[in-house]
């Protein structure tokens, strides 16, 4: 029997088929809790892999785990999981493919055959089966019984015929979503969202609908397909009006910046209360850093595509369309510097400090992260939302003012 497998067995790890378990030489066994249960075959690799108490792997099918950090009582029932973080009680059914850059917060997860990459699910968000849901952030709901839901056979379309992935969708948001008191969002099965899109809390999109636009009004039911335009000639590599695309990407990145601040200044102490908590916190922060970097990379590639697009766009579209493209390309370096320069640290400092004091007082009374957030009064929660919303709005305004790419009319 391999030495590392034998060591884990002696540590208390339960394996129903120990000769079918493979542990990479680089794996730090001190980061694997002795309460782990492995059903059947499993491969565990990566020097940053972390497994907290109460984790169960492979109940339905074999598991491959590579450089993931798992919180308490996480259940991964089968599939491939790489370079992602699963917080307490997150669950995923068999045949999952969870690629790099995913963060599943407390009690979120999905059923069988779910594909994710660069996806962030806030607490309680639940995905059905046979789902491809990459490059998006989803929030909404208050508990396991009242949660945002993605129906089975759902797709988030994240690759354009112009060959770019500047297509992240914001389903809910960070400033309100982290407070765990917003109306859930329901995306009906056998449907899709064409990214980038922004979806408001309380939105219900009926089964079978492909959403190709923003749904910005809360509590609306979308039950009929868009009015499709008549067929028109497609010209590869040529963009039209980029206003909505740029705005959606900047707002998405600004929300990621707000979420990173939330982790650094609100969530950190809660992680540190638990065994392996510091390592789990580091893993979550690394995912957020990479998520921000990935979105900036995709915008850089989009800007490079536009340099080629502008040559032909002048011949096809109005002068205002080509000018917007030109302005964005010229000003993207300034926008990139602002988005990657940690400027959000300085936004609404007094609001941040006041809210942190509220959290500290509540944590002394209540304890766990979810319980503390739920215990906030509406007025207290609004103070936290105000701080995070300032980050989103001021970051967005600064970038769009710098680029001037989204002016609806040329002056």
C-alpha positions as CSV (number, residue, x, y, z in Angstrom):
1,X,0.0,0.0,0.0
2,X,1.4,3.5,-0.9
3,X,3.0,5.2,2.1
4,X,0.8,8.3,2.0
5,X,-2.4,6.3,1.8
6,X,-1.3,4.2,4.8
7,X,-0.4,7.4,6.7
8,X,-3.9,8.8,6.1
9,X,-5.5,5.5,7.2
10,X,-3.5,5.6,10.5
11,X,-4.6,9.3,10.9
12,X,-8.2,8.1,10.9
13,X,-9.3,8.7,7.3
14,X,-11.9,6.2,6.2
15,X,-11.4,4.7,2.7
16,X,-13.7,2.0,1.4
17,X,-11.2,1.0,-1.3
18,X,-7.8,2.2,-0.1
19,X,-5.9,0.5,-3.0
20,X,-7.9,2.7,-5.4
21,X,-6.8,5.9,-3.8
22,X,-3.8,7.8,-5.1
23,X,-2.2,10.7,-3.2
24,X,0.3,12.9,-5.0
25,X,3.8,13.1,-3.6
26,X,3.4,16.9,-3.3
27,X,0.3,16.7,-1.1
28,X,0.8,18.0,2.4
29,X,-0.9,15.4,4.6
30,X,-1.1,17.9,7.5
31,X,-3.7,19.7,5.5
32,X,-6.0,16.7,5.3
33,X,-8.2,16.2,8.3
34,X,-8.5,12.7,9.8
35,X,-12.3,12.7,9.6
36,X,-12.2,12.5,5.8
37,X,-14.3,9.8,4.1
38,X,-13.3,8.5,0.7
39,X,-15.8,6.2,-1.0
40,X,-14.2,4.1,-3.8
41,X,-11.6,5.5,-6.1
42,X,-10.0,8.9,-5.7
43,X,-6.9,10.9,-6.9
44,X,-5.8,13.8,-4.7
45,X,-3.0,16.1,-6.1
46,X,-1.6,19.5,-5.4
47,X,0.6,21.2,-2.7
48,X,-2.2,23.6,-1.8
49,X,-4.9,21.0,-1.4
50,X,-6.8,21.4,1.9
51,X,-9.5,19.1,3.4
52,X,-11.3,20.3,6.5
53,X,-13.3,18.2,9.0
54,X,-16.3,16.2,7.9
55,X,-15.6,16.1,4.2
56,X,-16.9,13.3,2.0
57,X,-15.5,12.4,-1.4
58,X,-16.8,10.1,-4.1
59,X,-20.1,8.7,-2.8
60,X,-21.5,8.4,-6.3
61,X,-18.4,8.2,-8.5
62,X,-14.6,8.5,-8.5
63,X,-13.2,11.9,-7.6
64,X,-10.1,13.8,-8.9
65,X,-9.1,16.7,-6.6
66,X,-6.3,19.1,-7.6
67,X,-5.3,22.1,-5.5
68,X,-8.7,22.7,-4.1
69,X,-9.5,24.0,-0.6
70,X,-12.5,22.4,1.1
71,X,-14.4,23.7,4.1
72,X,-16.2,21.7,6.7
73,X,-18.7,19.1,5.7
74,X,-18.2,19.6,2.0
75,X,-19.5,16.7,-0.2
76,X,-18.1,16.2,-3.7
77,X,-19.9,13.1,-4.9
78,X,-17.9,12.4,-8.1
79,X,-16.0,14.2,-10.9
80,X,-13.1,16.5,-11.5
81,X,-12.4,19.4,-9.2
82,X,-9.4,21.7,-9.8
83,X,-8.0,25.0,-8.3
84,X,-11.3,26.0,-6.7
85,X,-12.7,26.6,-3.2
86,X,-15.7,25.1,-1.5
87,X,-16.8,26.6,1.8
88,X,-18.7,24.8,4.6
89,X,-21.4,22.4,3.5
90,X,-21.0,23.1,-0.3
91,X,-22.1,20.1,-2.3
92,X,-21.7,18.8,-5.8
93,X,-23.2,15.7,-7.4
94,X,-21.4,13.2,-9.6
95,X,-19.9,13.8,-13.0
96,X,-19.1,17.4,-12.1
97,X,-16.3,19.2,-13.9
98,X,-15.3,22.2,-11.7
99,X,-12.3,23.9,-13.3
100,X,-10.1,26.7,-12.1
101,X,-11.4,29.9,-10.5
102,X,-14.6,28.7,-8.8
103,X,-15.7,29.8,-5.3
104,X,-18.8,28.0,-3.9
105,X,-19.8,29.7,-0.6
106,X,-21.7,28.1,2.2
107,X,-24.4,25.5,1.4
108,X,-24.3,26.3,-2.3
109,X,-23.8,23.6,-5.0
110,X,-25.3,21.5,-7.7
111,X,-26.6,18.1,-8.7
112,X,-25.1,15.8,-11.3
113,X,-23.2,16.7,-14.4
114,X,-22.5,20.4,-13.7
115,X,-19.6,22.2,-15.5
116,X,-18.2,25.4,-13.9
117,X,-15.2,27.6,-14.5
118,X,-14.6,31.1,-13.1
119,X,-17.9,30.8,-11.3
120,X,-18.8,32.3,-8.0
121,X,-21.9,31.1,-6.1
122,X,-22.9,33.0,-2.9
123,X,-24.5,31.1,0.0
124,X,-27.4,28.7,-0.8
125,X,-27.4,29.1,-4.6
126,X,-28.4,25.8,-6.1
127,X,-27.8,24.4,-9.6
128,X,-29.8,21.5,-11.0
129,X,-28.3,18.9,-13.3
130,X,-26.8,18.9,-16.8
131,X,-25.6,22.5,-16.5
132,X,-22.8,24.6,-18.0
133,X,-22.5,27.8,-16.0
134,X,-19.0,29.3,-16.5
135,X,-17.9,33.0,-16.1
136,X,-20.7,34.3,-13.8
137,X,-21.5,35.3,-10.3
138,X,-24.9,34.4,-8.7
139,X,-26.5,35.5,-5.5
140,X,-29.9,35.7,-3.9
141,X,-32.0,34.0,-1.3
142,X,-31.9,33.8,2.5
143,X,-31.6,30.1,3.3
144,X,-31.6,26.5,2.0
145,X,-35.4,26.7,1.7
146,X,-35.4,30.1,0.0
147,X,-32.5,30.2,-2.5
148,X,-31.7,31.2,-6.0
149,X,-32.0,28.3,-8.4
150,X,-30.7,27.3,-11.8
151,X,-32.9,24.7,-13.5
152,X,-31.6,21.6,-15.2
153,X,-30.1,21.7,-18.7
154,X,-29.2,25.4,-18.4
155,X,-26.3,27.1,-20.2
156,X,-24.5,30.4,-19.7
157,X,-23.2,31.2,-23.2
158,X,-19.7,32.7,-22.6
159,X,-18.0,32.6,-26.0
160,X,-18.9,34.9,-28.9
161,X,-18.6,34.4,-32.7
162,X,-16.1,37.3,-32.5
163,X,-13.9,34.9,-30.5
164,X,-13.8,36.7,-27.2
165,X,-14.9,35.8,-23.6
166,X,-15.6,39.3,-22.3
167,X,-18.9,37.8,-21.4
168,X,-19.4,37.6,-17.6
169,X,-22.9,37.7,-16.2
170,X,-23.9,39.2,-12.9
171,X,-26.9,37.4,-11.5
172,X,-27.8,39.4,-8.5
173,X,-24.9,41.4,-7.1
174,X,-22.3,41.6,-4.3
175,X,-23.4,44.6,-2.2
176,X,-26.8,43.2,-1.5
177,X,-26.2,39.5,-2.1
178,X,-23.7,39.1,0.8
179,X,-26.4,40.4,3.2
180,X,-28.5,37.2,2.6
181,X,-31.8,39.0,2.5
182,X,-32.6,39.5,-1.2
183,X,-35.3,37.7,-3.1
184,X,-34.1,34.6,-4.9
185,X,-33.6,34.5,-8.7
186,X,-35.1,31.6,-10.7
187,X,-33.6,30.5,-14.0
188,X,-35.9,27.9,-15.5
189,X,-34.6,24.7,-16.9
190,X,-33.8,24.0,-20.6
191,X,-32.9,27.7,-20.9
192,X,-29.8,30.0,-21.2
193,X,-28.3,33.4,-20.7
194,X,-26.2,34.9,-23.4
195,X,-23.4,36.8,-21.6
196,X,-22.7,39.4,-20.6
197,X,-25.9,40.1,-18.8
198,X,-27.1,41.6,-15.5
199,X,-30.1,40.0,-13.8
200,X,-31.9,41.7,-10.9
201,X,-33.1,40.0,-7.7
202,X,-36.5,38.4,-7.8
203,X,-36.3,37.8,-11.5
204,X,-38.0,34.6,-12.8
205,X,-37.1,33.4,-16.3
206,X,-39.4,30.7,-17.4
207,X,-38.2,27.3,-18.6
208,X,-37.0,27.1,-22.2
209,X,-36.2,30.8,-22.5
210,X,-32.9,32.1,-23.9
211,X,-32.2,35.5,-22.2
212,X,-30.3,37.8,-24.5
213,X,-30.7,41.0,-22.6
214,X,-30.4,42.6,-19.1
215,X,-33.2,42.1,-16.7
216,X,-32.7,45.1,-14.4
217,X,-36.2,45.5,-12.9
218,X,-36.7,43.5,-9.7
219,X,-39.4,40.8,-9.4
220,X,-40.2,40.5,-13.1
221,X,-41.4,37.3,-14.9
222,X,-39.8,36.7,-18.3
223,X,-41.9,34.0,-20.1
224,X,-41.6,34.7,-23.8
225,X,-38.6,34.7,-26.1
226,X,-37.0,37.8,-27.4
227,X,-38.2,39.2,-30.6
228,X,-35.5,38.0,-33.0
229,X,-34.3,40.3,-35.7
230,X,-34.3,39.3,-39.3
231,X,-31.3,37.5,-40.6
232,X,-28.4,39.8,-41.5
233,X,-24.9,39.3,-42.9
234,X,-22.3,38.3,-40.3
235,X,-18.9,39.8,-40.7
236,X,-16.3,37.9,-38.6
237,X,-14.2,40.1,-36.3
238,X,-16.3,43.2,-36.6
239,X,-18.0,44.6,-33.5
240,X,-21.0,47.0,-33.5
241,X,-22.0,49.2,-30.5
242,X,-19.8,48.0,-27.6
243,X,-21.5,50.2,-24.9
244,X,-23.4,47.4,-23.1
245,X,-20.5,44.9,-23.3
246,X,-18.0,47.3,-21.8
247,X,-20.4,48.5,-19.1
248,X,-21.3,44.9,-18.1
249,X,-17.7,43.9,-17.8
250,X,-16.7,46.9,-15.7
251,X,-19.7,46.4,-13.4
252,X,-18.8,42.8,-13.0
253,X,-15.1,43.5,-12.1
254,X,-16.2,46.2,-9.7
255,X,-18.4,43.6,-7.9
256,X,-15.5,41.3,-7.7
257,X,-13.4,44.1,-6.1
258,X,-16.2,44.6,-3.6
259,X,-16.3,40.9,-2.8
260,X,-12.6,40.9,-2.2
261,X,-12.9,43.7,0.2
262,X,-15.7,41.9,2.0
263,X,-13.4,38.9,2.4
264,X,-10.4,40.9,3.6
265,X,-12.2,43.0,6.1
266,X,-15.4,41.1,7.1
267,X,-14.9,37.4,6.5
268,X,-11.3,37.0,7.6
269,X,-11.9,36.7,11.4
270,X,-14.6,34.1,10.9
271,X,-12.3,31.9,8.9
272,X,-9.6,32.1,11.6
273,X,-12.0,30.7,14.2
274,X,-11.9,27.3,12.6
275,X,-9.3,24.6,12.1
276,X,-7.5,25.1,8.8
277,X,-9.4,28.4,8.6
278,X,-6.4,30.6,7.6
279,X,-5.5,28.3,4.7
280,X,-9.1,28.2,3.5
281,X,-9.2,32.0,3.7
282,X,-6.0,32.2,1.6
283,X,-7.5,29.9,-1.0
284,X,-10.7,32.0,-1.3
285,X,-8.7,35.2,-1.6
286,X,-6.5,33.6,-4.3
287,X,-9.6,32.6,-6.3
288,X,-10.9,36.2,-6.1
289,X,-7.5,37.6,-7.1
290,X,-7.4,35.2,-10.1
291,X,-11.1,36.0,-11.0
292,X,-10.3,39.7,-11.2
293,X,-7.1,39.0,-13.2
294,X,-9.0,36.7,-15.6
295,X,-11.7,39.3,-16.3
296,X,-9.0,42.0,-17.0
297,X,-7.2,39.5,-19.3
298,X,-10.4,38.9,-21.2
299,X,-11.0,42.7,-21.6
300,X,-7.4,43.1,-22.8
301,X,-8.1,40.5,-25.5
302,X,-11.3,42.2,-26.4
303,X,-9.4,45.5,-26.8
304,X,-7.0,43.8,-29.1
305,X,-9.9,42.4,-31.2
306,X,-11.3,45.9,-31.4
307,X,-8.1,47.2,-33.0
308,X,-8.8,45.0,-35.9
309,X,-12.5,45.6,-35.8
310,X,-12.2,49.4,-36.2
311,X,-10.8,49.1,-39.7
312,X,-14.0,47.6,-41.1
313,X,-16.4,49.0,-38.5
314,X,-16.0,52.5,-40.1
315,X,-17.3,51.1,-43.4
316,X,-20.3,49.4,-41.9
317,X,-21.6,51.3,-38.9
318,X,-22.2,54.9,-38.0
319,X,-19.3,57.2,-37.1
320,X,-20.4,57.2,-33.4
321,X,-20.0,53.4,-33.2
322,X,-16.4,53.4,-34.6
323,X,-15.5,56.3,-32.3
324,X,-16.7,54.4,-29.2
325,X,-14.5,51.5,-30.2
326,X,-11.5,53.8,-30.8
327,X,-12.0,55.6,-27.5
328,X,-12.2,52.3,-25.6
329,X,-9.0,51.0,-27.2
330,X,-7.2,54.3,-26.4
331,X,-8.3,54.4,-22.8
332,X,-8.2,50.8,-21.9
333,X,-4.7,51.0,-20.4
334,X,-6.0,53.7,-17.9
335,X,-9.0,51.6,-17.1
336,X,-6.9,48.5,-16.6
337,X,-4.6,50.4,-14.2
338,X,-7.5,51.6,-12.2
339,X,-9.1,48.1,-11.9
340,X,-5.8,46.4,-10.9
341,X,-4.5,49.2,-8.7
342,X,-6.3,48.4,-5.4
343,X,-8.0,51.8,-5.5
344,X,-11.1,50.2,-3.9
345,X,-9.2,50.0,-0.6
346,X,-9.6,53.8,-0.2
347,X,-13.3,54.0,-1.1
348,X,-15.7,54.9,1.7
349,X,-13.2,54.2,4.4
350,X,-15.4,55.6,7.2
351,X,-18.4,53.5,6.1
352,X,-16.1,50.4,6.1
353,X,-14.7,51.0,9.5
354,X,-18.2,51.7,11.0
355,X,-19.6,48.5,9.5
356,X,-16.6,46.4,10.7
357,X,-17.3,47.5,14.2
358,X,-20.9,46.4,13.9
359,X,-19.7,42.9,12.7
360,X,-17.3,42.6,15.5
361,X,-20.0,43.4,18.1
362,X,-22.4,40.9,16.5
363,X,-19.8,38.2,16.3
364,X,-19.2,38.4,20.0
365,X,-22.9,37.7,20.6
366,X,-23.7,35.2,17.8
367,X,-20.7,33.4,16.5
368,X,-20.8,31.9,13.0
369,X,-20.5,33.9,9.8
370,X,-24.0,33.1,8.4
371,X,-25.6,33.7,11.8
372,X,-23.9,37.0,12.3
373,X,-25.0,38.3,8.8
374,X,-28.6,37.1,9.4
375,X,-28.6,38.8,12.8
376,X,-28.0,42.3,11.4
377,X,-30.9,44.7,11.5
378,X,-32.0,46.2,8.2
379,X,-30.3,49.4,9.1
380,X,-27.0,47.7,10.0
381,X,-27.1,45.6,6.7
382,X,-27.7,48.8,4.7
383,X,-24.5,50.3,6.1
384,X,-22.5,47.4,4.8
385,X,-24.3,47.5,1.5
386,X,-23.7,51.2,1.2
387,X,-19.9,50.7,1.6
388,X,-19.8,47.9,-1.0
389,X,-22.1,49.7,-3.4
390,X,-19.8,52.8,-3.2
391,X,-17.0,50.5,-4.4
392,X,-19.0,49.3,-7.3
393,X,-20.4,52.6,-8.4
394,X,-17.3,54.7,-7.9
395,X,-15.1,52.1,-9.6
396,X,-17.5,51.8,-12.5
397,X,-17.8,55.6,-12.9
398,X,-14.1,56.2,-12.8
399,X,-13.5,53.6,-15.5
400,X,-16.3,54.7,-17.8
401,X,-15.4,58.4,-17.3
402,X,-11.8,57.5,-18.2
403,X,-12.8,55.6,-21.3
404,X,-15.7,57.8,-22.5
405,X,-16.4,54.7,-24.6
406,X,-20.0,54.5,-23.5
407,X,-21.3,57.9,-24.3
408,X,-24.6,57.4,-26.1
409,X,-24.0,60.5,-28.2
410,X,-20.9,62.1,-29.4
411,X,-20.3,65.6,-28.3
